[in-house]
Amino acid sequence: MAVRAKVLMIWVFCLVLLSANPAQGIGVNWGIIMSHPLLPATVVRMLKDNGIKKVKLFDSDSWTVNSLAGSGIQVMVAIPNDQLERFSDDYDNAKDWVHDNITSHLYKGGVDIKYVAIGNEPFLKSYNGRFTNHTFPALKNIQRALDEAGLGDKIKATTPLNADVYDSSTGTPSGGNFRKDIRELMIKIVKFLNANNAPFVVNIYPFLSLYQNDDFPMEFAFFDSDSSPIVDNGIKYTNVLDANHDTLVWSLKKAGVPNLKIIIGEIGWPTDGHKKANVHYAKRFYDGLFKKLASDKGTPLRPGKMDVYLFGLFDENMKSILPGFFERHWGIFRYDGKPKFPMDFSGQGHDKLPVGAKGVQYLPAQWCILDRKIKNVNLVPANMDYACTYADCSALVYGGSCNGMDIYGNVSYAFNMYFQMQNQDVQACDFQGLAVLTTKNASRGSCLFPIEIVSAGERLELRSTTTLFLILMIIIRFTLL
């Protein structure tokens, strides 16, 4: 009996360990539209420390991709929208790209590349059809190049699309179909993906449903409420993710590919830049999402495990704010790799802070603020506008984490953000004599006045300079002997 009890205890312990790991279907989007990105090696270590096994990139930068070699992390590399034309018009360009950006990384102990993303949301209405004619030809040429390189069985080309490529004529999932203006093209694309055993990658953002529609029922954006359900042919939908996902399922069915695999390429909740973008709502959203993923229930029309990439890994202070100021605050980590709030990727409710980036180097502890002794206050508005034009002031907007400060605080925040994003250049803290430097932390309450980090590029440049200096010293030494 004692032996059997001991074996049972070991079995239970193993189950606990397994449940503590992230849900196997969870990946993250690694974006780098920021003034001071972290070293790729630092990011990869952070991913491994948190047990994240999949990552989606937005380009194929060799430094970033190489950093993932031997990591055991599955990778989706990408071709940006503005490069699609050259691959749609010339197959040789596609073949060269596959050789340089895929094949070169596939040595023993190399990078585990699973997918190639052809563009990113290329059919957004805001693009006015700019990429419509290039996306499908580029997709076909890249997949052909992968096939001819002998990689087609292992690596699939696909196109991450926004959920606006389909809609519903009835307001319910069963009314779903691809958008009329691109329906013919979408049918060709999904049939091509199906023939090549490639997935349909879709970006779904419950937050945007709230942001774009003041009448949208807020509880429907989360997973912990049964209020305001949608009933469709006897199926009850209690959250927008399930309803949106199954609208796509119906669209695929009507296009003739009812079993095409679906991957959620982006999903998340921002933490700043809007009244509904904050840590409280983000934690509630992620807690519900992780619990849902851990259950493996899927959606009513696609039960089972879901493949999901969280958006995103970091805040990106140089992203376009045309969609909204929140665009720079999607990260589950801050700009410097520090976690924002406790979470449990496994969905078991064992919250703890994710493991942050290690070995991060910061610029000197100094801040640029408005000089209280200024006399010409008429210069302030124009200089603040200038600072916010070239720096990230999104935390100052209504509902933001720094909203509510006095004029002095607002202007100081803007000046400091510009100063930090300009690498603390002394000339960047002048503003026609309105600003001064201080070594006293300028942060106010919940409003963080950040100190920027030493960026990846600067550290590489410093390392290269140091290496060159050492080589020169060796040459000089041997010359003198």
BELJO-V766122 format. One record per pair of residues at least 24 apart in sequence whose ideal C-beta (glycine too) atoms are under 6 Angstrom apart, sorted by the first residue. I is the first residue (numbers start at 1). GAP is how many residues later the second one is. D is the distance in whole Angstrom. If there is no record, write none. Layout:
BEGIN
I/GAP/D ; I/GAP/D
END
This chain:
BEGIN
19/327/6 ; 19/329/5 ; 20/326/6 ; 21/30/5 ; 22/29/5 ; 22/323/3 ; 22/324/6 ; 23/270/5 ; 23/271/5 ; 23/324/6 ; 25/280/5 ; 25/281/6 ; 25/282/5 ; 25/283/6 ; 26/282/6 ; 26/319/6 ; 27/27/3 ; 27/28/6 ; 27/29/6 ; 27/282/4 ; 28/24/6 ; 28/27/6 ; 28/282/5 ; 28/285/5 ; 29/27/5 ; 29/237/6 ; 29/280/5 ; 29/282/5 ; 29/283/4 ; 30/25/5 ; 30/27/6 ; 30/283/5 ; 31/27/6 ; 31/281/5 ; 31/285/5 ; 33/283/4 ; 33/285/5 ; 33/286/5 ; 34/282/5 ; 34/283/5 ; 34/284/6 ; 35/282/6 ; 35/283/6 ; 35/386/4 ; 36/416/5 ; 36/417/5 ; 36/419/4 ; 37/418/6 ; 37/419/5 ; 38/299/6 ; 38/319/6 ; 39/417/5 ; 40/24/5 ; 40/27/4 ; 41/26/5 ; 42/315/5 ; 44/24/6 ; 44/27/5 ; 46/311/5 ; 49/306/4 ; 50/304/5 ; 50/305/5 ; 56/253/5 ; 60/41/4 ; 65/40/6 ; 65/46/6 ; 68/43/5 ; 69/41/5 ; 69/42/5 ; 70/39/5 ; 74/38/5 ; 74/40/5 ; 75/36/6 ; 75/38/5 ; 76/39/4 ; 76/41/6 ; 77/39/6 ; 78/39/4 ; 79/39/6 ; 81/38/5 ; 81/41/5 ; 81/50/5 ; 84/35/5 ; 84/47/6 ; 84/50/4 ; 84/51/6 ; 84/54/5 ; 85/49/5 ; 87/51/4 ; 87/54/5 ; 88/46/4 ; 88/49/4 ; 88/50/4 ; 91/50/5 ; 94/47/4 ; 94/48/5 ; 94/51/5 ; 95/50/5 ; 98/47/4 ; 98/48/6 ; 98/51/6 ; 103/46/6 ; 113/42/6 ; 115/41/6 ; 115/43/6 ; 116/26/6 ; 116/41/5 ; 117/43/5 ; 118/24/6 ; 118/39/6 ; 118/41/5 ; 119/40/6 ; 120/40/5 ; 121/41/4 ; 123/42/5 ; 123/59/6 ; 124/38/6 ; 135/24/6 ; 136/53/6 ; 143/53/6 ; 156/42/4 ; 158/40/5 ; 158/41/6 ; 158/43/5 ; 160/41/4 ; 160/105/4 ; 161/41/6 ; 162/41/5 ; 163/39/6 ; 163/41/5 ; 163/81/6 ; 166/82/6 ; 166/85/4 ; 168/79/5 ; 172/60/4 ; 173/59/5 ; 173/70/6 ; 173/73/4 ; 173/74/5 ; 173/77/6 ; 174/58/5 ; 174/59/6 ; 174/76/6 ; 176/71/4 ; 176/74/4 ; 176/75/5 ; 177/74/5 ; 177/77/5 ; 178/73/5 ; 187/68/5 ; 190/65/5 ; 190/67/5 ; 190/70/6 ; 194/63/4 ; 194/66/5 ; 199/62/4 ; 199/64/5 ; 200/60/5 ; 200/62/5 ; 201/62/5 ; 201/64/4 ; 202/46/6 ; 203/62/5 ; 203/63/4 ; 204/40/5 ; 204/60/6 ; 204/63/5 ; 206/34/5 ; 206/35/6 ; 207/62/5 ; 209/31/5 ; 210/66/6 ; 222/62/6 ; 222/63/6 ; 222/66/5 ; 223/65/3 ; 223/69/5 ; 224/64/5 ; 235/65/5 ; 242/57/5 ; 245/54/5 ; 246/53/5 ; 246/55/4 ; 249/52/4 ; 249/53/6 ; 263/44/4 ; 264/44/5 ; 265/44/5 ; 266/45/4 ; 268/42/5 ; 268/43/4 ; 268/62/5 ; 270/56/4 ; 270/59/4 ; 270/60/5 ; 271/58/5 ; 271/69/6 ; 272/57/4 ; 272/123/5 ; 272/128/6 ; 272/129/5 ; 273/52/4 ; 273/53/4 ; 273/56/5 ; 273/121/4 ; 273/127/6 ; 274/52/5 ; 274/125/5 ; 275/124/3 ; 277/49/4 ; 279/61/6 ; 279/62/5 ; 283/58/5 ; 286/57/5 ; 290/57/4 ; 291/56/4 ; 293/54/6 ; 294/53/3 ; 317/75/4 ; 325/69/4 ; 325/72/5 ; 328/64/6 ; 328/66/5 ; 336/24/6 ; 336/117/5 ; 360/93/6 ; 361/93/4 ; 362/89/5 ; 362/91/5 ; 363/61/5 ; 363/88/6 ; 363/89/5 ; 366/71/5 ; 366/73/5 ; 367/49/5 ; 367/71/5 ; 367/75/4 ; 367/82/6 ; 368/47/5 ; 368/48/5 ; 368/51/4 ; 368/61/4 ; 368/67/5 ; 368/69/6 ; 369/43/4 ; 369/69/6 ; 369/73/5 ; 370/38/6 ; 370/41/4 ; 370/42/5 ; 371/65/4 ; 374/60/5 ; 379/53/5 ; 379/55/6 ; 380/31/6 ; 383/48/4 ; 383/51/6 ; 384/27/5 ; 384/30/5 ; 387/27/4 ; 387/28/6 ; 387/31/4 ; 388/26/5 ; 391/26/4 ; 391/27/4 ; 391/30/5 ; 392/25/6 ; 401/45/6 ; 401/46/6 ; 402/45/4 ; 409/35/6 ; 412/30/6 ; 416/33/5 ; 420/32/4
END
